[in-house]
């Protein structure tokens, strides 16, 4: 009887390890095919909230297969399509720390296909109005799923506003 439980436990552990390896391998492959690029919109946002600019993170599929992203679907009246992705803003303070994170209270998830060569806005923030301060070194982080194992894609670091960063990945050595 004792041997039976040992064999069952070993089989369960083996399955768990195989699952982790499969998930990790898949995530690694996917992350190499996705790129997150940040662009700053024109100066019209300065008229809305002085000192702030609209920064947009755009996710591109650089691979040869269609990939899926999970979004929260709302009515669409608030912003564009009403689809929100798991996007965080991280700040550099000797290491990357989460400064702001998308809210996932809604449970109306939809899968969005990102075909080869396609791109999609997945992060949109008015900075520093929404988070951070002028001169901070920040980056966007996107996850392809909200609350399941997922791929993480990072943007290149960028500085909020028109001032150069003093230190860290965006500026001079610390």
PyMOL commands that set and color helices and strands:
alter all, ss='L'
color gray80, all
select helices_A, chain A and resi 2-33+44-48
alter helices_A, ss='H'
color red, helices_A
select strands_A, chain A and resi 34-40+53-61+67-73+83-92+96-101+109-114+119-127+137-143+152-154+158-159
alter strands_A, ss='S'
color yellow, strands_A
deselect
rebuild
show_as cartoon
